Amino acid sequence: MINNVQERINELRDKINYHSKKYYVEDSPEISDFEYDMMYRELQDLEREHPEFDSPFSPTKRVGGAVLDKFEKVTHAVPMQSLQDVFNREELFAAIEKMSADVKDTVFAVEYKIDGLSVSLEYENGIFTRGSTRGDGVIGEDITENLKTVNAIPLVLNTPVPFIEVRGEVYMPKAVFTSLNEERERMGESLMANPRNAAAGSLRQLDSKVTASRKLSIFVFNIQQIKGVEEAPVSHIESLNYLKSLGFKVSPDCRTFTNAQDVFADILKRGESREELDFDIDGAVVKVDDFSLREELGELTNVPKWAVAYKYPPEEKTTVLRSITIQVGRTGVLTPNANFDTIRLAGTNVSRATLHNKDFISERDIRVGDTIIVRKAGEIIPEVLSVDKSKRPVDSIPYSFPRLCPSCNEPVFVSEEESAIRCTNSACPAQLHRSITHFASRDAMNIDGLGPAVIDTLIKNNLISSVADLYSLKAEDVEVLEGLGKKSAGNMITAIENSKKLCLSKLIFGLGINHIGEKLAFTLAKKYKTIDALMDADFDSLNSTEDFGEVCAKSTLDFFSHESTKEIIIRLKSAGVNTEFISTEVSSIFEGQTIVVTGTLNTMSRSEIEKCITDNGGKASGSVSKKTSFVVAGSDAGSKLTKAQSLGVKVISEEAFLQMLQ
């Protein structure tokens, strides 16, 4: 029986790896998504039931799950250089002439300049061991766990090369980006500017599960270094074919030419068809194909002499602004949007663009009826650049922001510090989904099983209209809803019941007061002890709170001034939710001390040590000053350790800190 199970697991892994390559690397799927999903689910179930057959190379390991405190630094053995940019025909021809001055009929390779994030991938004996960002070209960051979630990156190569380091560009497919932004808009969240920023942000998530959910891909285009092979590739085209044979998804549609006219014609052709691609490009790269000639040409300080990047010019068009509408985001921020006559821009019809905030509008003096210039330079979201004031109607008037929230009709809060106008009404319908999602999150009330999809279902079925409604839910009302069952409904109700016992600090953080994060929520709970005392606090009392300031004080005061907020607090108390501070201090050995933690720790994570500090009466700080009591330094401690030493601040090891606790 065991042998049969192991054989089935190995069979499923082989099949899934094969079909993943067909789908993610070769773009030629052979089976339906449903068939793939069923195989994947079967493998997950078998691995869960038989952990003795666990493998770090199983395709199920790509889902993510590693949560890091930070990214470690990586020094690149081969610098990851940038490219010299050219912007027109004349500059391109001059660059090509320089590259081919000493060799007649120099062969040039032309390929897309993928608009993503450049990364390094290292393999030892064919196994993926480390992946890192480009950083400044010399020092990057170790993002191995996140890169493992990218399906197009092979965890094991087809040939066990002793050592190879390759360079590629991680990108977010346009279809994924569009879907992600549609979801963010539905949730009332701010939209991502473009696929490149979305990919970069996804790769730098400390939780690799978030990266996995973003469905990133990669094109590999260069061998940085290779060791232990008898014959290494000698040209760019040859290297792409070799990389493809190893299992990499390589730079697509690379072509070679021997004269500048053909190179330029190919670049223009690529530019004209870029809207048909499922990945963003911001230009084309022209490289000398022959590696030996590259070596002869050499390099400057930070760019090679054997390659240039041709950057496409931005496309701009004029249109008439017909109206400005306000969208209330999930954090209550009122975002103005421009609605204008439809224009064809970068291959798509565009009739709407964000105007960001009140400062953006006032600085450009944007008014309804104006003729505006709109740009979409290789980006998905259009941008209003400026106004052609010579065409302004004589009866135009400056735009004024609404004083009442368009969603709930409550007065809005104007924050000069962040150029934002915000609705702080906790019962605002536009913020409902966001406020409940935040309230139920792990760092707030920690209601397991109450994710965004479940919350959406509860709202659509009119079961909740505020966080207080969660405590009126009954298992029999929930278990009949789509996507839920008796067991999951029961678990959720149990989690809701358990959340009633949490400390006041969790409740304060869960309420989602603007500018009040987890640490400040704890500070407020510790100072005022009860929710009633906090609600009765005046500005001077709040402003004098440790680590507070006028912005935090105003925000807190404004939040509790709403009648709807007071009503929610009354209902939470009636439901039995704890509204008092529960001290977790086990001692006061660090009372009055400010402590900084830095470096790589062995026994505990940084956040765990900082919690020990606050639990024992101390203050965990992120910066070193003369007022710092001492620094807990692990290995590879950097600038904070140096500063502590220069200021004469006491430095202790992690072991010494643990001994102090004991």
N, C-alpha and C positions, 0 to 999 in steps of 0.2 A: 504493500500500500504506500509506504513512504517513498519508495523508488518511483512509483507512478506519479505521486504528487510532485516530486522534484523534477521529473521529466516534463510534466505539464507546465510547471513554473518556467523551466528553461525554454520550453517551446513557445510559451506566450511572450517571454522576453525577446526572443529572436524575432517573432512575428511583429511585435509592436515596434521594435527597433527598425525593422525593415520598412514597415509602412510609415513610420515617422520620417525616415529618410526620404521616402517617395513623396510625402506630403510637404515637409518643411524645407528640404534641400533641393529636390529635383522638380518640385511643383507638378508632379504627375501622379496623383493618388490613384490607387487601384481598387480601394474598397470605400464604402460609405462611412460617414462620420459615426453612424449608429453602430456599425460592425466594429469599428475601432474602439468606440466607447465601451462596448460590451466586453471585448477582450481585456481592455484596461481595467475595468471593474472586477473581472474575474481574477486577474493577477493581484489586484489590491487585496481581495478577500483571501486568496490563498497565502499571500505573504503575511497577512495579519494572523491567520490561523496557524501558520508554520514559520515562526520567526527564526528557526534554526537554519532556514534556507535564505536568510537575508543576504543581500549583495549591494555594495555601494554603487554598482553600475546598473542597477535595475532602472528601467525607464520611470518607475514610480518615484524615484528619488528626485525627479525634476520638479516636483510640486512645491518645493521650498519648505521652510519651517525654521531654519536657523535664524535666531534673533541676536544681533550683535550690539555691543555697546558703542563700537566705533569701527572704522576701517584702519587696518594697519598700513603703514607706508611700504612701498615697494620701489627699490632703485632699479631702473631698467639697465640691463647689461648692454643692450643696444639702444641708444636714444631713439625715442619715437618722435621724429622731426615733423615739423609742419611744412607746408609748401608755399613757394612764392606765388602770389596771385597776379593774373593778368586779366584785363577787362575789355580789351578790344582786339581787332584784327592786327593792328600795327604792333601792339605789345606782344602778342602771341608769336608773330613772325620773327620779331627780334629775338625772342627767347629760343625759338627753334633754330635760328641761325647760329646762336651761341653754342647750343648743344651739339650741332652737327658741323661745326667749323673745321674739325680735323679729320672727320670721317665722311667719305662720300657715300651717298645713299643710306644714311643712318636710318634704321628702322625705329619708328615710334609706335608705342602702344597707347591707344586712347580708350578710356573707360569712364563710366559715370563717377561723378564725385558725390557719393552717398552722403546725405545730410543726417548724420547720426552721431554716435559717440565712439571714438576710437579706443580700442582695447587690445591688450596683449593676452595671448593664450599660450600656456606652456604645457608640454607633454613630455613625460619620461617613460620610456619603453611603451609608448603608445597610449599611456593613461593620462588624462587631464589632471594636472596637479595644481595649477595656479592660474588665475586670471586677474588682470589689473587694468585700471584706467590709464589713459595716457598721462593725465596730470599736467605737469609743465614740460613733459617730454623726457625728463630725467628721473623724476620721482612721481609715482602714481599711487593709487590706493588698491589694496587687495579686496576684490569683490568676487572672489571665487564662488561663494555660495550662491550669489545672485546669478552669475553667469551659468551655473549648472541648470538653472531653470529655463534657459533659452534652448528650445528643442533643436534648433539648427546647429548647435555646438555639440560635436561628438564627444562623449565621455571617454570612449575608447576608439582609437584609430583603426582603420582597416589593416594597416601594417604597423608592427610595433617598433617604430623608429626610436633609437636610443634617446635622442633628445631633439625636440624641435620647438621653436617659439615662432608663432605667427601673429600677424597683425590683421585686425578686421574692424569693420564698422557696424556696431549694433544699432538697429533702427526699429522704429515702430511702424508696421504696415499702415498705409492710409486708412484702410477699412477698419482696422482695430482702433486707430486714433479717432475716427469719426464716431464709432460706436461708443468709445470711452467718453467723448465729449457730450454725446447725446444723453448718456446716463448721468453725467455730472450736471448737465442742464436740468434734467428731470429732478435731480436731487437738490437743485438750487445752489450748486457749488460753482465756483469760478471756473471758467473754461481754460484748458491748456492752450498755450499760444500756438504751438506747432508740434509735429511729430518728433522733431529732434529734442526739444525741451522735455517732451513727455518721456522719451526714451532715456534721456540723461537722468531725469528725476526718478524714473523707475529703477534704474541700475544702482542708484545710491540710496535705496531704501534699506534701513537696518533690519527690516523683517523681510526675508526672501520670499515669503508667501505673497507679499504685495507685488514683488517683481514677477513672480510666476503668473499672477493674474493679468499682467499687462501684455502677454503674448508677443514678446519681442522676437526679432530675428536678427540675422547677421550675414554680412558678406565678408569673406576673408580675401585679402588682396596682396599679402606680402609675407615672405619668409624672413623673419628677423634674424634668426640663427638656426643652424642645423648641425648636428654632430652624429658621428657613427654610421654614416651612409657612404657607400662606395662612390656613387655618382650623384652629385647634387645638381639641380636644374641650373642652366647657364643663361636663361633669358626669362623675361617676365611671363610671356605666353607659356613657356615650358613649365614655369613654376605654378601657374594657375592649373594646368592640366595635372601636375603632380599632386597639388593640394586637393584637387577634386578626387583623385584616386584614393587619397587617404580618408575621404569621407566628409570633407569640408564643403560648405556652400560658398562658392567662390564668386568674385566680382563678375557680374553678368555682361555678356555681349562686348567683350574686349576685342578691339580690332587693331590691325597694324597698317601703317602707311609710311611712305618714304619721302613725301614732300609736304610742304606747309599748306598748300591749297587743299589737298585732300583731307588733311587733319582738320582744317577750319570748317570744311564742308560737313564733315562728320559731326563736329561739335554743334554746328547749327541744327543739323538734323536731329540730334539728341535733344536739343533744347525745344524744338517744335513738338516733339512727341512725349515730353516729360509728363504731361497730364494723364497719359495712358498707362504710366507705370504705377505699381502699387507701393512704391517707396519714393520718398522725397529726395530730389537732388538739387544742389545749388550751383552746379557747374559740371565741368568735365576735367579729367586729369590726363595730361600728356606726359608720357615717360619714355626715356630711352629704353628700348627692349633688352639690349644686350648688357648683361651684368658686368662683364669685363670693361666695357666702355664706360659704364656708370662709375666704376672704380677709378678710371683715368680722369674723368671729369671732376670727381671729388665733391666736396660740399663746403658751404659757408658755415657760419657759427651755428645756425639753427635750421637751415634749409638746404636740401641737396641742389647741386647744379644741374642734375640730370632729369628734373621734372618740374612742371608748373601746373597750376590749377587755373583753368579759365572759368571765371565767375560770370554767370548770366546777369544782365542788368535787371533791376526791378521793374515790374510793369505797373504803371500808374494810369488811372482814368478819372475823369470828372463826372459828377452826377449831382442831382439836386436833393438836398435833405428835406424830406417831407414831414417828419415828426421825430420826437424824442420820447421814448417810452421808458418806464422805470421797472426794473426787475428786482424783486427782493430775494437776496441770496440766502443760503442756509445759515449764515451767521448774522443775518439781519441787515447786511449792508445793502443800501439802495444803489444799484448800478444802472447808469443811463445807457440806453442803446439807440443808435442812429438808424432810422428807417429811410431809405432813399430809393430813387428810381433804379430799377434793375440794370446792372451793367455786366458785361462779360469780362471776367478778370481771371487770368491764369487758367483758362479752360473751363471755368464754372460760372454759373449765374450767381451774382451777389446782390443782395438788397438790404443787408443789415450788417452793422459793425458795432462793437462795444465802444463807448466813449469813456470808459474807465471810472472817472470820478469828477467831482465838481471842479477841481483844479485843472484837469485836462480840458474841460469845456471853457473855463474862464481864461486860461492862458492863450487859447487859440481863438477865443471869442466866437465860438460856434453857435449859430442861430438857425432856427427853423426857417427854411426858404433859401438858405445859402447854397451856393455852388461849392461843393467840397471835392478835394482830391483824395482818392482812395487808392491804397496800394495792397498788393498781396504778393510780395516778393518771395515766391517759393514757399509761402506759408499757407496754412489752411484758413486761419482766421484773418479777415481783412482788417485794415487799419486806416483810420481817417488821419491823413497827414496834415492837411491845412485847409484854409478857406480862401477862395478867390473873391476877395472883398470888392473887386471892381464890378462884380455881377450881383452884389447884394441888393435885395429889394429895398426901396426907400422907406417902407413902413415896418422894417424888421425891428424886433426888440430883443434885448439880451435874455438868455434862458434863465429861468429861476427854478430851483429845485423845490419839490413839494415839501410843505411843512408837516404834512400828515402822511403816514405810511399808506400807500395805495392798496395794501392788502387788508389791514385791520383798522385803518383810520385813526390810529393812535399817533400822538406827537412823536416826531423823530428826534434823535440825538445827534448833534453836530460835533464831530471830533476834529478839532483843528490839528491835533498831533498826527493823525494818519490820513488826512484829506478824505475822510469817509463820513457819510451820513448814514445813520444806522437806526433801525427800529429795534428797541430794547424790550418790546412787549413779549413776554415769554409765551403768550397764548396766540401770537400772530400765526394765522393759518399757513402763511408762506414758509414759516420756520418750523412747523410742526414735526415733519419727518426728521429733520436735522436734530432738533432738540431732544426727541425721544431716543434717537440713535446714540447721541452723545451720553444721555442719561444712563442708558443701559450698558455702555462700554465698560471694558475690563477695569480701567483706571477710575471709573466713577462708581456706579452702583453694581457693576459686575453681574448683570443678569444674563447668564449663559443661555443660548438658544434664541435670544431676541435680536437677531441680526436685521439688516436693512430690508431684506425681502419679506421677512415675517412682519416687520413693522408696517411695510407698505400694504400687506394683506389686511392687517388689523385696521388700518386707517380706511382702506377702501370699503371694508365691511362695517364701518361706523362703530367699531368697538372701542376706539380710543380717539380722543381729541386733545389730550394733554398727558403729561407724565403721570399725573395723579390717577388717571383712568386705568393705568396698569394694575393698580392694587385693587381694582374692582373686577378684574377678569376672572372668569371661571373656566375650569378645564373643559367642561361640556360645551361651552360657547366656542372654544378655540379648536378643539379636536376635529370639528366638522369642516374646517376651512381647507381650501386647496393647498397642498404642500405640507400639511400638518397631519398628525395622527394622534392616537390616544397617548402613546408613550412620549412623544416629543412635546405634546401639549402639557402633560403631567410634569415633565422635567422643567418646562418653562415656568409653570405656576410655582413649583418648588423653589426655583431660582429667584423669582420675584419675592416670595415669602422670606427667603434667606436674606435678601437685600435690606429688609427692614431693620436688621440688627447692626448694620454698618455704622461706622463713626460719622459724626456730623461733617467732618472734612470731606468725605466721599459725596455726601448730599450736596454740599456747597459747590464742589467741582462739577457734579452732575447737572446742576441747574444751568450751567453754561453762561455764567456772568462774563461779559466781555472783559478781557485782560486778566481774568483770574484763572490761573493755571492750578496745577495740582499742589505745588508748594505753597502758593499764596492762600489756597483754600484751607490747607492745614494750619497756616498761620492765623487765619481768621477764626477757625474753629477753636484753636488753642487759646486765643485771646478772649473771645466772647462767650465760649462755653455752650451757649444755646442759640438756636436759630432766632428766637424772639429777641435776645439781646443784640444780635447782629442786625436785625431788622430795625431796631430802635436806635442804632448808632448814628450819630450825626457826622457831618463832614470832618470836623476837627479831629474827632476820635479815630475815624477811618484813616485820615491823612497821616496821623502819628503812628500808625501801625508799622511794624518792622517790614522793610523792603517795599512799603507802599509809597505812593506819591499822589499827586492831584488827579492824574488820569485814572488810576485804579479806584481812588476814593469816589470820584464823580460817577464812574461806571457802576460801582456797587450801590451807591445811593440811588442812582436812577433806576436800576434794576428792581430794587425793592419798593420803589415809589408807586409802581403800577398796581392797581386793584386786582388785576388778573393774577399777578404774582402772589399777592397776599392770599387770594382765594385758593391757589394751588398749595401753598404752605399749610393752610388750614385743613385741606383735604388729605394731605400727606400725613399730618399729625393724627387725624381721625382714623386713618387706615393703619396706624400703628408704626409708621416709619420713625426710626430714632432721630431726634433732632437735638441731641446733646453730644458734647465732646466725650469721647472715650479715650482716656490716656493710654498710650502704649509704651510709655517710658518705663524701662526696667531699672534705670538708675539715673543719676544726674552727674555722672563722672565727667561729662563734657560740658556741663552747664557754663554758659558764658564764653565758650570757646568757638572760634571759627576755624574750620579744618578743610583743607583742600586735598582731593584724591587725584593722583595722576599716574600714568604709565600702565603697563600690562600687569594685571594681578593674577595670582595663581589659584587661591582658594575661593574667593568671592568675586562677583562682578562689581563694577564701580557703583552701580545703583544700590546694590545690597550693602556695601560699606557705608554709603551716604545715608541709607536708612538707619543703620546702626548708630550713626552719629546723631541724627535727629531724634531717634528713640531714646538716646541717653542724654538728651538735653542740649546737644550742641547744634551748631549751624554748619551745614555743608555748603561750601562756596566753590564757584568755578574759576576764581581768579586769585592769584597770590598778591598780597600787599603787606605793608608793615604791621597791619592789624591781624594777620593770619597767625593763629596759635601754633600750628604745626602742619606739615605736609606728609601725607601717606604716599610714598613713592614706590611703584612697582618697577619692573624692568622696562627699558626703552622709554623712560620718562624724558620729556623734552624740555621745552621752554619754561614750563612752570617750575621744574626742578632747578633749572639754571637761575631763574629769578629768585627763588627761595634762598638759594645759596648766596646770591649777591646781596640780598637783604638781611642775611643772617638769621633767617627763619629756620626753626628746628625741622629736620627731616627724619622720618622714621620709616621702617619697612612695614610691609603688610603683616609679617609675623609679630613684630613689636606691637602693632595696633591690636591684633587679636589677643595678645597677652594682657593688654590694658583692659580689654573687655572682661577677661576672665578674672 
